[in-house]
Amino acid sequence: MRVVVQKFGGTSVRDFESRDRVTEWVTTAVSEGLSPVVVVSAMGRKGDPYATDSLLGLMKGLPEATPREKDLLMMCGEIFSATVMAGHLRLHGLSPQVFLGGEAGIITDDRFGDAQILEVNPTALRTALLEGKVPVVAGFQGKTPAGQFTTLGRGGSDTTAVAIGAALAVEVVEIFTDVDGIKTADPRIVPDARTIAHLDYDEVFQLANLGARVLHPRAVEIARQFSVPIRIRSTFSANPGTLVVGGHRAMDPWAHRDPDHAVTGITQLEDLVQFLVRSPTGSPPDWPYRLFSALGDRGVSVDLVNLFPDHAYFCVPGQVAPATEETMRHLDLPYDYWTERAKVSIVGSAIQGLPGVVGRIMSALNQHQVEVLQSSDSHSTITLLLKRSQMETAVTALHHQFGLGTKEGLV
């Protein structure tokens, strides 16, 4: 069999017309001699009746549910979606079979709300494919070895699709969404952002991890580990989208190594809180260890850490700022904080050790009076912390500075 996984996001299955378009993609795959496995997200987005956030809203005003109970509630959105989508496929002459995540062989640990996949046993899916059926898998979920239902965290349907793709050794995992691939920037901020035709796993991971929402970072990790090709494309367009592969199979869209051809894309992440923590007078030198260990124990992930002998700067997502403050009060560490922060990241595999890139970044920001509050860099990224009010200006200025709307290698 030539197997392909086709994953459809919430906007692709939100209404009758969209689900008929999904059916066309599945039917086309079958007509081309492929055996598709369909993975679906919950229908619609926040505010739609069966979206995950809407389901959680049913608990408003009630005592807080346990993590296990929340998972049982959240997984219903994907179950509704898979069942309804199977009806559309059946209406068009196909033979679907609905699978919950656990029934599809996805075995996880028991971290309810953010479970990690331990293994995928594709036996049931393979049997259905051999029988000529189209498996329709409820994404975002699995089950523990003891049979408890779990969910995989935000973006978990991407993870479901790629994990199944790895287990079945598919030709490609197609991620269908409402945009036609991975862009050089968020098109809501930069209207002339372009679709990148080919990308390497590492660059996609950085883009996803630093704010781009087209593909979940955990899905990219699995794809990289098992060399699973991913194509990201629009449900509503014939555009081929972005092909994500690894190593020599990826085509560098710039094919050069100079400051004019160093950057692949610009991404952003908002709703950050910046902290300045000071060492108390007479405090032992191990205060950073105590601070960051305590934050880790509270499940707080810190970012953009700048550490000095008597003080430290770092950032956290806004939702964990209260826990961060509580931790520092408990340790009796004086601190200040600032809300309304955002980080903007410049991503490109050719950045490392390349003179001139930082100069061009600072030139673009200086021309628009954008103040850089903190920064960090790695072999393929340069990340800047800014005031939230200057985020869009910075993204637009950097996109223009590196000519990302007009470079060759884009479609």
N, C-alpha and C positions, 0 to 999 in steps of 0.2 A: 504493500500500500504506500501511496504517496500522501502522507498526512500533513495537514496544515491546521494550525489553531487560529481561529478568528475571534478576537475579543472585541466586544462592543460596549462602549461606555454609556452612561446614563442618558445623555442627550440623543444617542442613537436608538434607544428603545423607549423613549418617553411617550410616544403616541402611535396611533395606528399607521399613519403614513410613514413614519420613521422606521417602524418595524417591518413594513413591506420593503423598504429600501434595504434593510438588513437581509431580508429573505433573498433579494436579488443577488447580493454578494455571495451568499451561501450556495444558491442555485448555480451561479457562475462557476464557483469552485468545483462543484460536482460535475458540471458539464465539461470541465477541463481535465477530468480524470483524477481529481483530488478527493481525499476523504477528509472533510472538515470536522473539527471539534469546535463548537461554539461556546464561548464563555461570555457571560453577561453581567453587567453591574445592575444596581437598583435603578428603577425607572426615574428619569428626570434628575433635577438638582434640588438644592435646598429650597423649600417652599412647595415643591410638587408633592402630591399626596403620599406617594410610596417611596420617596427618597429617604435615605438613612436618617438625616437630621429630623425629618418629619416624623418618622417612627419613634425616635427618641423623645420628641415633643409630646408624645402620648403620655409620658410619665410626669409631665409638669404638674406640680402641686401635690405629688405623691411622695412618700418616703423613698429615699434613694435606693435604687435597685443594686443588687450585688453585681460584680463584674460578669459573672456567669449569666445572670439574668439579662444584663444589657446585651450580651452577645446573642442570646436567644432572640431578643427583640430585633436587633440590627440585621441579623441574617435573613429575616423574613423578606426584606426588600429584594434581595437577589433571588429568593425562591419565587416570589410573585413574578419577577421579570422572566425567569427561566421558563416557568409554566406557560405564561402568556406567549412568549416567543416561540415555544414549541407548537402552540396552536397556529401561529402564522405559517410556520414551516409545513405543518400538516395540511393547511389550507392550499398550499402550492404543490402538493403531491410528494413531499418528502416524508421520511419516517423518523421523526425525532424521538429521543429518549432523554428525559430529564434526570440529571444527577445533582444531588447535593455535593458540596465539596468533599465531604468525607466519603461519600459513595464513589466519587471519582478517584479515590485513593490518596487524598491529601491528608497526611498524618502530621499533627503539630504537637508542640509542647502545650502546657496548660496556662500560658500567659494570656488570660482572657483579655480581649480588646486589642492585643498586639502580638498574637501568637506567631512563633517561628516554625517554619516547615521543617520537619525532621526527615521525612521521606515522601516519595510519591510512588504508589503502587498502581500502575496503569492497566492492570489486568482487566478490570470491568470495562474500561473505555475501549481497550483493544478488542474485546469480545463484541461490544456493540458495533464497532467499525467493521469487523469481519462479517457481521450479520447485515451490513448495508444500512445501518442506522446512522443518524446524525446526533451524536451526544450534545446535549445542551446543558452546560455546567453552570450552576450558581456560583459566581465568583466570590472572593472576599472571605472564604470560610473553609474550615477543615474540621477535623475531630482529633482528639487525643487518642493514644493507644487504649485508654480505658473507655472510650466511646463518648466523651464529653464534647459538645459542639463548641467551636471557637471561631473568632474572626481574626483576620490578618492585619488589621490596622488600615488607616487611610490609604487609598490606592491599592488595596489588597487584590482587586480583580486583575490588575496588571501582573501581580505576583503569581496569582493562580494560573493565568494563561502561560506565562513563561515557564513555570515549574512543570506544567503538563507538557509543554512543548519539549522540555529537556527530557522528560521521562519517556516520551514517545519518539524521540529523535526526529522531530518534524523537519520539513524543508524550510519552513519559516513560521514565525508567529506574527500575525497581522493585528496591530492595535488600531482599531477604528475609533475615531473621535470626531469632534466638531471642527478641528483645524486640519489643514492638509500637510502636516508634518511638523518637524522641529524647526522653529524660526530662529533667526539671528537675534531677535529680541521679542518681547511681548508686543504683539500687534495692537493691543489696546493702548499702548504707550507710544509705539513707533509704527505709524501706519505703513511705512515702506519696508518694514521687516520682511525678509525673504525666507523662503523654505530652503533648507540645506539638503542637498540630494543624498550625500553619504556622510556618515560619521562613525568614529571609532567608539567602542564601549567606554573607554576612559573619559572621553570628552562628554558623552551623553550622561555618564554618571555624575560628573561635576556639574553639568547644567541642571540635572534633576535635583541633585543634592543642595544646590544653591538657589533654588527657587522656581526653576522652570517646571511646570505642572503637567507636561504632556506624558511623562513616563515616570513610574515610581522608582527610586534608587535601588530598592531591594530587588525589583524585577531585573534591573540592569546587572546587578551583581550575579544573579543566577544565570542570566544569558551569557555573561562573560565567562563564568566558570565552566559552562557546558557548551560554549561556542554555538549558541542558538541565534540565528539571524532574526532580527526584528524589523518589520516594516511598519512605520507609523504613518497613517493616512486618514483622509476624511471619509466618513460614511457617505457623504453627499457630493463627492467629487471624484472624477476619474484621475486626478493628479496622482502620480506614483508615490508622492510623499517622501519620507526619509528612510533610507535603509541603514540599519545599524549593524555593523559586523566588526570583527576584530583583526588586528595585525595587518598583514599585507593585503587582506581582502578589502580593507577600508580605503577609500579614495580621499586623500587629503584635499579638501576643497580649495586650498590655496596653492599647494604644491611648491611653495617657496618658504624661505626662512629669512624674513626681514621685517622691520616694524610695520610695513604696509600690508603684510600678509601673515600676521601672527595670530590674529584674534578670530575665533570661530563664532562667538556669540556673547551677548550681554544678558545677564539675568538679575533678578532682584528679589528680595525677601523683606517684607515689612512686619510691623507689629513687634518690634524688638524693644527691650529695655536695657539701657546701658548703666552699669554700676561702676562706681569708684569706691574701692575698699581701702582703708588705711590701717596700718599696723598700730595697735595701741602702744602708748609709751611703755617701755620696759617689757614688751611682749617678746617671747622667745622667737628665734628665727624660723621656727616651723609653722608659723601662722598660715602661710599659703597651703601647706599640706593639710592642715586641719580644716581650712575653709573648703577646699575643693573636694576633699574626701567626704566631708559632711554633705555637701551639695550632691555628690554622686549617690550617697546613701538615700537622699530624698528623691532620687530620680530626676534631678535637674541637670540637663546637658548645657554646658557653657560654651561660648563661642567667642572668637576674636579676643583671646586672652593676651594682654600685655602686662608682664610682671616686672616689678621693680623692688628694690630692697625694702622699701617702707610703704608701698601701695601697689594696687593692681587695678587694671581696667578689664572688664569682660562684659559680655552681653548674654541675655537669655530671652527666649520667647515670652511674649507678654503674659501668657496664661500661667507661667510658673514664677512670675515675679513675686507674688505674695509668699510662696514657699522659700524663695531666695532670701527675702527680707527676714523672714522668721528664723532662718538658719543663721544669718549674721547677727541678729539680736541675741540668739542663744549663745553664740560664741563671743559675744561682747566685742564685736568688731565695728568700729565707726565706719559709716558709709554714706554716700550720696547716690542718687540715681536720677536718670532722665528717661522719660517715656518718648513716644513718637520718634523712634529711631528706625532706620532701614539700612540694609546693606545691599550694595550693588557689586556684582562680580563680573570680571572680565575673564573669559575662558578661552583657552587655545593651547593646543599641544606644542606649539612652537614658541611659547613665551619664555620658557626656562633659559636663563643665561643670555637672553637676547638684548643687547643694548638698544636704548631708544624707546622701548615700549612704555616704561614708567613716565618718561618725559612727555610723551604724547598724551598719556592719560591726564597728567597734571595740567598740561596746556589746555586741554579741552575743558576741564573742570574750572580752571582759573578764569577762562573767558566768560563763564557763566556764573562766577562768584559762588561756586559750590564749595563748601567747607568740608574737608576730610577730618573726621573725629578720631578714627582708628583705622588700621589697615593690617592685612596679613597677606602672605603669598605662599604658593606651593609651586611644584614643577609645571602646573598647567593653569593656575588661577591667580588672580590678584583681586582681593576683596577689600572693599572700602565701606566703612561705617559713616553714614550721613544722617542729617536731619530728615525725617520723613517728608517734610515739605519740599525737599530738593531732590527726591528720588527720581521723579519723572524727568526732570531737567537733566540729571546726570546720565540716565539711560539713553536719552535722545542724543545728548552731546557726544557720548562715547561711541554710540552706533554710527553717528555721522563722521567722527574723527577717523575711524578705521574703515570707512567706506563699505560697511557691511550690506548696504542695500543695493550695491552695484557690482560686487566682486564676482568673478567667474567661479564656477562650481556651485552656483545657486540656480534654482529653477523658478 
